[in-house]
Amino acid sequence: MQFKHVDNQQKGVFFLNDDQSNRIAEISYVWSGEHKIIADHTWVDNSLRGQGIARQLLDTLVDFAREKKLKIVPTCSYVDVMFRREKSYADVIA
């Protein structure tokens, strides 16, 4: 699954739209300095729940952080839980 990405150097979002261009899933972040982003929100439409979309969004954000050599501050409850649960994210946790 390919997510779209928008980033204006203050905040950004990875997202998925349906065929009518309605947003149906997203994970957003806010820049906090040059080397840190705050993961502040994850949302998946009820029609997609239970399909691993939130995890795919998080993995996309983590890949972005690794590519850009960023650390992630998890203020979103989903991201916080996943960072505690999944040791493979340890290298990007701020």
Backbone as CSV, one residue per row, in Angstrom:
resi,resn,N_x,N_y,N_z,CA_x,CA_y,CA_z,C_x,C_y,C_z
1,MET,0.844,-1.182,0.000,0.000,0.000,0.000,0.888,1.243,0.000
2,GLN,0.583,2.171,-0.855,1.358,3.399,-0.986,0.591,4.567,-0.368
3,PHE,1.180,5.190,0.631,0.556,6.337,1.278,1.060,7.623,0.646
4,LYS,0.215,8.620,0.609,0.625,9.948,0.153,1.268,10.669,1.323
5,HIS,2.109,11.666,1.012,2.841,12.389,2.050,2.828,13.872,1.733
6,VAL,2.536,14.665,2.746,2.602,16.117,2.645,3.421,16.610,3.832
7,ASP,4.371,17.485,3.591,5.216,18.034,4.660,5.556,19.481,4.296
8,ASN,5.243,20.410,5.210,5.550,21.817,4.946,6.658,22.350,5.856
9,GLN,7.463,21.452,6.419,8.577,21.754,7.324,8.119,22.287,8.680
10,GLN,6.824,22.371,8.941,6.300,22.639,10.273,5.545,21.420,10.768
11,LYS,4.804,20.803,9.846,4.067,19.591,10.170,3.918,18.763,8.910
12,GLY,3.556,17.504,9.114,3.409,16.616,7.974,2.419,15.515,8.280
13,VAL,2.051,14.796,7.231,1.092,13.705,7.373,1.312,12.682,6.261
14,PHE,1.208,11.410,6.626,1.116,10.318,5.666,-0.342,9.897,5.694
15,PHE,-0.940,9.700,4.509,-2.373,9.441,4.501,-2.795,8.567,3.327
16,LEU,-4.032,8.097,3.431,-4.652,7.281,2.406,-6.026,7.862,2.133
17,ASN,-6.343,8.049,0.858,-7.664,8.527,0.444,-8.412,7.402,-0.257
18,ASP,-9.749,7.478,-0.208,-10.559,6.528,-0.972,-10.698,7.028,-2.418
19,ASP,-11.503,6.357,-3.201,-11.671,6.703,-4.614,-12.283,8.081,-4.836
20,GLN,-12.998,8.603,-3.826,-13.609,9.929,-3.937,-12.746,11.017,-3.288
21,SER,-11.494,10.697,-2.999,-10.530,11.617,-2.377,-10.872,11.982,-0.939
22,ASN,-11.646,11.142,-0.272,-11.904,11.333,1.156,-10.811,10.634,1.942
23,ARG,-10.292,11.300,2.934,-9.244,10.706,3.747,-9.827,9.563,4.571
24,ILE,-9.146,8.411,4.537,-9.638,7.257,5.279,-8.608,6.711,6.278
25,ALA,-7.405,7.267,6.291,-6.391,6.878,7.269,-5.270,7.916,7.248
26,GLU,-4.677,8.153,8.420,-3.575,9.115,8.476,-2.750,8.952,9.735
27,ILE,-1.507,9.374,9.631,-0.632,9.548,10.789,0.060,10.890,10.575
28,SER,-0.031,11.751,11.585,0.518,13.095,11.429,1.635,13.341,12.435
29,TYR,2.448,14.339,12.098,3.573,14.703,12.951,3.822,16.203,12.858
30,VAL,4.534,16.703,13.865,4.935,18.109,13.930,6.449,18.129,14.091
31,TRP,7.100,18.999,13.346,8.548,19.136,13.479,8.887,19.770,14.827
32,SER,9.940,19.270,15.450,10.430,19.802,16.717,11.941,19.952,16.594
33,GLY,12.370,21.015,15.958,13.790,21.196,15.669,14.139,20.510,14.358
34,GLU,15.428,20.432,14.078,15.884,19.876,12.808,15.912,18.359,12.766
35,HIS,16.027,17.712,13.929,16.254,16.268,13.948,15.211,15.496,14.739
36,LYS,14.064,16.121,14.981,13.048,15.462,15.792,11.653,15.794,15.268
37,ILE,10.784,14.793,15.270,9.379,15.008,14.949,8.523,14.425,16.070
38,ILE,7.361,15.016,16.258,6.417,14.557,17.270,5.270,13.864,16.546
39,ALA,5.126,12.565,16.764,3.999,11.818,16.190,2.790,12.113,17.072
40,ASP,1.860,12.911,16.543,0.787,13.427,17.402,-0.602,12.867,17.122
41,HIS,-0.771,12.090,16.048,-2.128,11.626,15.747,-2.092,10.474,14.753
42,THR,-2.866,9.443,15.049,-3.078,8.341,14.110,-4.576,8.085,14.059
43,TRP,-5.105,7.934,12.842,-6.533,7.687,12.681,-6.760,6.782,11.487
44,VAL,-7.649,5.805,11.668,-8.043,4.898,10.600,-9.565,4.811,10.605
45,ASP,-10.183,4.975,9.440,-11.629,4.884,9.311,-12.114,3.503,9.757
46,ASN,-13.304,3.467,10.330,-13.876,2.203,10.810,-13.909,1.123,9.732
47,SER,-14.082,1.516,8.487,-14.156,0.540,7.394,-12.842,-0.203,7.175
48,LEU,-11.745,0.327,7.712,-10.425,-0.283,7.531,-9.862,-0.899,8.803
49,ARG,-10.575,-0.769,9.904,-10.058,-1.262,11.185,-9.795,-2.763,11.127
50,GLY,-8.773,-3.186,11.838,-8.430,-4.600,11.917,-7.647,-5.126,10.728
51,GLN,-7.230,-4.249,9.830,-6.486,-4.669,8.641,-5.006,-4.297,8.703
52,GLY,-4.557,-3.773,9.835,-3.146,-3.427,9.988,-2.744,-2.105,9.362
53,ILE,-3.717,-1.274,9.038,-3.415,-0.001,8.364,-2.649,0.939,9.295
54,ALA,-3.046,1.021,10.558,-2.337,1.897,11.496,-0.876,1.483,11.611
55,ARG,-0.623,0.196,11.662,0.752,-0.303,11.746,1.525,0.054,10.478
56,GLN,0.882,-0.061,9.321,1.546,0.301,8.068,1.869,1.796,8.032
57,LEU,0.961,2.610,8.545,1.222,4.049,8.625,2.414,4.321,9.539
58,LEU,2.429,3.666,10.700,3.535,3.858,11.636,4.846,3.396,11.016
59,ASP,4.843,2.263,10.360,6.062,1.780,9.707,6.548,2.771,8.642
60,THR,5.624,3.393,7.937,5.982,4.394,6.933,6.619,5.607,7.600
61,LEU,6.043,6.049,8.718,6.621,7.173,9.458,8.006,6.823,9.988
62,VAL,8.167,5.624,10.502,9.470,5.182,11.019,10.495,5.105,9.885
63,ASP,10.107,4.592,8.737,11.017,4.554,7.581,11.445,5.968,7.178
64,PHE,10.495,6.902,7.191,10.786,8.304,6.897,11.805,8.855,7.902
65,ALA,11.587,8.580,9.184,12.506,9.053,10.225,13.906,8.461,10.034
66,ARG,13.974,7.197,9.732,15.282,6.567,9.514,15.990,7.172,8.307
67,GLU,15.253,7.367,7.234,15.838,7.941,6.023,16.380,9.342,6.268
68,LYS,15.657,10.130,7.056,16.042,11.513,7.328,16.892,11.657,8.590
69,LYS,17.181,10.521,9.252,17.970,10.509,10.490,17.296,11.350,11.582
70,LEU,16.001,11.080,11.787,15.194,11.797,12.772,14.856,10.894,13.950
71,LYS,14.535,11.516,15.051,13.989,10.823,16.215,12.516,11.195,16.328
72,ILE,11.723,10.280,16.874,10.284,10.493,16.999,9.889,10.562,18.465
73,VAL,9.157,11.616,18.805,8.552,11.753,20.137,7.115,11.251,20.005
74,PRO,6.744,10.194,20.727,5.409,9.623,20.571,4.375,10.247,21.507
75,THR,3.662,11.277,21.061,2.584,11.823,21.895,1.233,11.206,21.531
76,CYS,1.134,10.613,20.361,-0.068,9.865,19.977,-0.102,8.576,20.800
77,SER,-1.250,8.253,21.378,-1.337,7.073,22.247,-1.012,5.781,21.490
78,TYR,-1.425,5.664,20.241,-1.120,4.457,19.469,0.387,4.318,19.259
79,VAL,1.025,5.388,18.847,2.468,5.352,18.607,3.207,5.050,19.910
80,ASP,2.781,5.651,20.997,3.413,5.405,22.298,3.327,3.923,22.670
81,VAL,2.157,3.336,22.544,1.982,1.912,22.866,2.852,1.042,21.976
82,MET,2.865,1.332,20.693,3.646,0.518,19.764,5.145,0.664,20.010
83,PHE,5.595,1.854,20.370,7.012,2.039,20.677,7.408,1.249,21.922
84,ARG,6.527,1.135,22.878,6.829,0.352,24.086,6.814,-1.138,23.798
85,ARG,5.926,-1.550,22.904,5.715,-2.968,22.604,6.742,-3.521,21.619
86,GLU,7.123,-2.740,20.635,7.924,-3.222,19.509,9.366,-2.709,19.590
87,LYS,10.276,-3.592,19.914,11.685,-3.204,20.091,12.348,-2.774,18.786
88,SER,11.772,-3.130,17.643,12.395,-2.767,16.362,12.337,-1.267,16.091
89,TYR,11.572,-0.540,16.880,11.486,0.922,16.722,12.475,1.670,17.615
90,ALA,13.241,0.967,18.404,14.100,1.592,19.419,15.040,2.655,18.847
91,ASP,15.507,2.460,17.624,16.483,3.393,17.065,15.899,4.761,16.702
92,VAL,14.580,4.891,16.635,13.988,6.179,16.276,13.281,6.876,17.431
93,ILE,13.234,6.252,18.587,12.548,6.861,19.736,13.415,7.979,20.307
94,ALA,12.798,9.133,20.479,13.511,10.290,21.040,13.634,10.140,22.551
